[in-house]
Amino acid sequence: MTSRKTWIAYFAIDVVLVLIFALSGRGSHQHSLTILGVIQTAAPFLLALAALTLLSRPWTNHSRIWPTGILVWLGTVALGLSLRVLFGATAAVPFIIVATIVLGVFLVGRRVATNLIARRRVRTPTS
């Protein structure tokens, strides 16, 4: 079991990664990089991330890659894209592909990095 502060900190990192995804997407398409614009782009994915994170019971397994990380990633993409369309935006096939890849690298990659750091800490002898 992990502390509340720990899983909330990891969730905050995931939120920042989703915001970076939205920011980079808006920047690469020459959309305005206003705070409101980035939040509009990120909102469906942030809502999906929050829902999937809570469903994954982060207080017990915030950094597991399988099945937690994979489900949070794929669920965030699927629900985020669905919400995006419901909010009136588009979801063209190239966007779906890019969103799936980038969010996979970010959300699963964060868990891989977290696990590697945790393993290194366990192996490092304490002084």
C-alpha positions as CSV (number, residue, x, y, z in Angstrom):
1,M,0.0,0.0,0.0
2,T,1.3,3.5,-0.8
3,S,0.8,6.7,0.9
4,R,-1.9,9.2,-0.3
5,K,0.8,11.8,-1.0
6,T,2.7,9.3,-3.2
7,W,-0.1,8.3,-5.6
8,I,-1.3,11.9,-5.8
9,A,2.2,13.0,-6.7
10,Y,2.4,10.4,-9.5
11,F,-1.1,11.4,-10.7
12,A,0.1,15.0,-10.8
13,I,3.0,13.9,-13.0
14,D,0.6,12.1,-15.3
15,V,-1.5,15.3,-15.5
16,V,1.6,17.3,-16.5
17,L,2.4,14.7,-19.2
18,V,-1.1,15.0,-20.6
19,L,-0.8,18.8,-20.6
20,I,2.6,18.5,-22.4
21,F,0.8,16.3,-25.0
22,A,-1.8,19.0,-25.5
23,L,0.7,21.8,-25.6
24,S,2.9,20.1,-28.1
25,G,0.0,19.2,-30.3
26,R,-1.3,22.7,-30.4
27,G,2.2,24.0,-31.0
28,S,2.8,21.7,-33.9
29,H,-0.4,22.7,-35.6
30,Q,0.1,26.4,-35.1
31,H,-2.8,26.8,-32.7
32,S,-2.6,29.5,-30.1
33,L,-0.7,28.4,-27.0
34,T,-2.9,30.2,-24.6
35,I,-3.7,28.5,-21.2
36,L,-7.4,28.3,-22.2
37,G,-6.5,26.7,-25.5
38,V,-4.2,24.1,-24.0
39,I,-6.8,23.3,-21.3
40,Q,-9.5,22.9,-23.9
41,T,-7.4,20.4,-25.8
42,A,-6.3,18.6,-22.7
43,A,-9.7,18.6,-20.9
44,P,-11.2,15.4,-22.4
45,F,-7.9,13.5,-21.7
46,L,-7.6,14.9,-18.2
47,L,-11.1,13.8,-17.3
48,A,-10.4,10.4,-18.8
49,L,-7.1,10.1,-16.9
50,A,-8.8,11.1,-13.6
51,A,-11.5,8.5,-14.1
52,L,-9.2,5.7,-15.1
53,T,-6.7,6.5,-12.4
54,L,-9.4,6.3,-9.7
55,L,-10.8,3.1,-11.2
56,S,-7.3,1.6,-11.1
57,R,-7.1,2.1,-7.3
58,P,-3.9,4.1,-7.3
59,W,-3.5,3.8,-3.6
60,T,-2.6,0.2,-4.0
61,N,-0.7,0.0,-7.4
62,H,0.1,3.5,-8.7
63,S,3.1,2.4,-10.8
64,R,2.3,-1.1,-12.0
65,I,2.8,-1.4,-15.7
66,W,0.5,-4.4,-16.2
67,P,-2.4,-4.3,-16.0
68,T,-2.8,-0.9,-14.4
69,G,-0.6,1.2,-16.6
70,I,-1.8,-0.3,-19.8
71,L,-5.5,0.1,-18.8
72,V,-4.9,3.7,-17.7
73,W,-3.2,4.5,-21.0
74,L,-5.7,2.8,-23.3
75,G,-8.7,4.0,-21.2
76,T,-7.4,7.5,-21.2
77,V,-7.0,7.4,-25.0
78,A,-10.4,5.8,-25.7
79,L,-12.4,7.8,-23.2
80,G,-10.5,11.0,-24.0
81,L,-11.2,10.7,-27.7
82,S,-14.8,9.9,-27.0
83,L,-15.2,13.0,-24.8
84,R,-13.3,15.1,-27.4
85,V,-15.9,14.2,-30.0
86,L,-18.7,14.7,-27.5
87,F,-17.3,18.2,-26.8
88,G,-17.5,19.0,-30.5
89,A,-13.9,18.6,-31.6
90,T,-12.6,16.2,-34.2
91,A,-10.8,12.9,-33.9
92,A,-9.2,12.2,-37.3
93,V,-7.3,8.9,-37.7
94,P,-3.9,10.6,-37.7
95,F,-4.8,12.3,-34.4
96,I,-5.9,9.0,-32.9
97,I,-2.7,7.3,-33.9
98,V,-0.5,10.1,-32.5
99,A,-2.6,10.4,-29.3
100,T,-2.3,6.6,-28.7
101,I,1.5,6.6,-29.3
102,V,2.3,9.8,-27.3
103,L,0.1,9.0,-24.4
104,G,1.4,5.5,-24.3
105,V,5.0,6.7,-24.2
106,F,4.1,9.2,-21.5
107,L,1.8,7.2,-19.2
108,V,3.4,3.8,-19.5
109,G,6.9,5.4,-19.8
110,R,6.3,7.2,-16.5
111,R,5.5,3.8,-14.8
112,V,8.6,2.2,-16.4
113,A,10.8,5.0,-15.1
114,T,9.2,4.9,-11.6
115,N,9.8,1.1,-11.4
116,L,13.4,1.5,-12.5
117,I,14.1,4.2,-9.9
118,A,12.4,2.1,-7.2
119,R,14.5,-1.0,-8.1
120,R,17.6,1.1,-8.1
121,R,16.8,2.4,-4.6
122,V,16.2,-1.1,-3.3
123,R,19.5,-2.3,-4.7
124,T,21.5,0.7,-3.4
125,P,23.0,-0.1,0.0
126,T,22.1,2.5,2.6
127,S,24.9,4.3,4.3
